């Protein structure tokens, strides 16, 4: 019972990271494709303002995923990181370079430095989700069996490459949908349509890749294909399709914040469908959830820590996301910091030129 509960929590954490972190990666994708300095100035301005308050906190989900993996399923953790250390190491390097590029490109005064760090941020936002997706594809196709030595075959197979491409396109889709909403919030009407049409194009590309994925997994990952076309997995695939149609319709109608909800539904349902399709395996068809789980005492403590984290950290994350989406985390401008003329003089003197007794000074 407890191994299954922790496995569900792990899957939910992966879905949360795919949605929250994926939105940030998608913003980096559009930064990369925005064009030259003059043409891409306005989109990059919006990306900087939209990402600044939350880009760091989204990686909390990734840390939580790793904690659940190595504590709750140590055999699974060892197998995945042994067989696919190279793509995961490249993804980790991309995470570091991406953060450094985003943090350092604005304060630099030299244009050349800004361009360099901007390029690092944008390219890392493309490569990191690809390598993470490739690793997931290696797991889904059952190539990272316990005892497997590291090899390119584990993550450069058709399923892995397709999962990597889907990761890139899904993050681009989420990023465009959220940036279209941010353009409204930041009163940039010229960017609303700019990102809305890119969101629609990404949605079409994602649908095409999803159809190809079902064809490829039928022969390359038959267990996952069967799970996606039957039972709970099929129901979640249908839910993802319904959310896709709803997102496209809402984007065409320019329906406020609702496209964000349905877009998150697309990606979350897809991730949950993959998890449901693998049941009862962590790695099809060699490592089950029960066989890969840690000792019962470790799982109980992990469950308790997870519950405490959900009660303590969960509300804080929810508040942060709410404040960000409602525009409450904007930096103070010079006008906000300027002292108003009717404020009391900090020296304690009356600005009218009279002392407290009513006599004129001087």
C-alpha positions, -999 to 999 in steps of 0.1 A, spaced: 0 0 0 27 25 11 49 20 -20 19 27 -43 11 59 -23 47 72 -26 47 63 -63 16 84 -68 31 113 -50 62 110 -71 41 111 -103 22 141 -91 55 159 -84 67 151 -119 35 165 -133 39 197 -111 74 202 -124 64 196 -160 38 224 -157 56 249 -134 91 244 -146 79 237 -182 64 272 -184 98 287 -176 116 265 -201 90 276 -227 97 312 -220 134 305 -227 124 288 -260 106 320 -271 135 341 -260 157 320 -283 134 324 -313 125 360 -307 150 373 -333 177 399 -332 182 426 -306 157 451 -321 131 426 -333 132 406 -300 134 435 -276 97 436 -267 92 398 -263 123 395 -242 112 425 -221 80 406 -213 98 373 -206 121 390 -181 93 406 -162 71 375 -163 98 351 -151 116 371 -125 94 365 -94 90 326 -98 118 311 -119 138 299 -90 110 284 -69 99 261 -97 130 240 -92 117 231 -58 96 204 -75 127 189 -91 145 186 -57 114 170 -42 114 145 -71 150 135 -64 143 131 -27 113 108 -33 133 88 -58 164 81 -38 146 77 -5 115 58 -16 128 39 -45 166 35 -42 169 7 -68 150 28 -93 172 59 -86 204 39 -89 192 22 -121 182 54 -138 212 75 -129 236 46 -137 222 39 -171 215 75 -182 240 96 -163 251 115 -194 217 130 -204 209 137 -168 243 153 -162 238 175 -194 203 185 -180 219 194 -147 245 215 -164 218 231 -185 199 240 -153 229 258 -138 238 276 -170 202 286 -176 199 302 -141 233 319 -145 223 332 -179 190 346 -167 204 362 -136 235 378 -152 222 390 -186 203 420 -172 228 437 -147 257 436 -172 263 470 -189 282 457 -220 259 446 -249 283 417 -258 280 403 -222 242 405 -223 240 388 -256 263 360 -244 244 353 -212 211 357 -230 222 330 -255 233 307 -227 199 311 -210 179 305 -242 199 275 -255 199 259 -220 161 263 -219 159 242 -251 185 215 -242 175 208 -206 139 197 -213 151 176 -242 176 156 -221 151 152 -193 125 140 -218 150 116 -234 157 101 -199 119 96 -194 117 80 -228 145 55 -218 125 46 -187 92 43 -206 108 20 -232 122 -3 -205 158 2 -216 172 12 -182 168 -22 -165 186 -29 -131 222 -37 -137 224 -19 -171 256 0 -178 256 35 -192 251 35 -229 238 58 -256 212 32 -265 194 38 -232 185 74 -241 190 78 -279 163 54 -290 132 64 -310 110 67 -279 136 88 -260 141 112 -289 103 116 -294 98 122 -256 126 148 -258 109 166 -287 75 165 -269 91 180 -238 104 209 -258 71 215 -277 50 212 -245 72 237 -227 69 261 -256 32 256 -256 29 264 -219 53 293 -221 34 309 -249 0 305 -232 12 321 -200 31 349 -218 0 358 -237 -18 362 -204 12 382 -190 10 405 -220 -25 415 -210 -14 420 -174 15 442 -184 -6 461 -208 13 451 -239 -14 446 -265 11 441 -293 24 410 -276 -10 394 -268 -15 382 -304 22 376 -308 22 349 -281 -14 337 -287 -6 326 -322 26 309 -311 6 291 -285 -18 278 -311 11 268 -334 27 249 -305 -5 232 -297 -8 219 -333 28 207 -332 22 190 -299 -9 172 -312 11 159 -342 40 147 -320 15 129 -297 0 111 -326 35 100 -338 43 90 -302 14 65 -301 26 50 -334 63 47 -322 55 33 -287 34 5 -302 65 -12 -314 92 4 -292 74 5 -259 45 -19 -261 37 -19 -224 33 18 -223 13 18 -256 -11 -7 -242 -15 14 -211 -22 45 -231 -49 29 -252 -67 11 -223 -83 18 -190 -71 48 -169 -44 57 -193 -68 60 -221 -91 81 -200 -63 106 -192 -53 107 -229 -89 116 -237 -88 143 -210 -56 157 -225 -73 158 -259 -104 176 -245 -81 202 -227 -63 207 -260 -95 215 -279 -106 238 -250 -73 256 -250 -74 262 -288 -110 274 -286 -103 298 -256 -72 312 -273 -92 320 -304 -118 337 -283 -92 355 -261 -109 343 -229 -88 358 -202 -70 335 -178 -89 303 -186 -64 291 -214 -38 288 -186 -60 264 -167 -67 242 -197 -31 243 -210 -19 231 -176 -46 204 -179 -31 192 -212 4 187 -198 -6 174 -164 -30 148 -180 -3 137 -204 22 131 -176 -4 113 -155 -14 92 -185 23 81 -189 24 71 -152 -8 52 -154 3 34 -185 34 20 -167 15 4 -139 25 -16 -120 61 -9 -131 86 18 -123 106 5 -153 85 -16 -178 87 -46 -175 116 -52 -152 111 -33 -120 77 -31 -102 68 -4 -77 68 -31 -49 102 -45 -59 118 -11 -62 105 3 -29 126 10 1 120 -6 35 86 -1 51 100 21 79 117 44 54 85 47 34 65 56 66 90 84 75 90 96 39 52 97 39 53 117 71 79 142 58 59 146 26 27 153 45 45 180 66 60 195 34 26 196 18 11 214 48 40 239 52 55 245 18 23 239 -3 4 270 9 35 291 5 39 280 -31 2 285 -38 4 320 -23 35 329 -44 18 317 -77 -14 336 -68 5 368 -61 25 365 -93 -5 358 -115 -23 388 -100 5 412 -105 13 417 -68 51 410 -72 60 439 -94 93 456 -85 91 491 -71 96 519 -96 112 553 -90 77 568 -86 69 543 -58 101 552 -39 98 590 -43 88 609 -12 54 625 -15 54 664 -10 28 661 18 48 636 38 60 648 72 96 662 71 119 636 87 136 664 107 104 670 126 100 705 113 67 718 99 71 723 61 49 754 64 78 774 79 63 777 114 76 762 146 53 741 169 42 773 187 28 789 156 56 815 153 73 819 119 109 808 118 137 833 110 
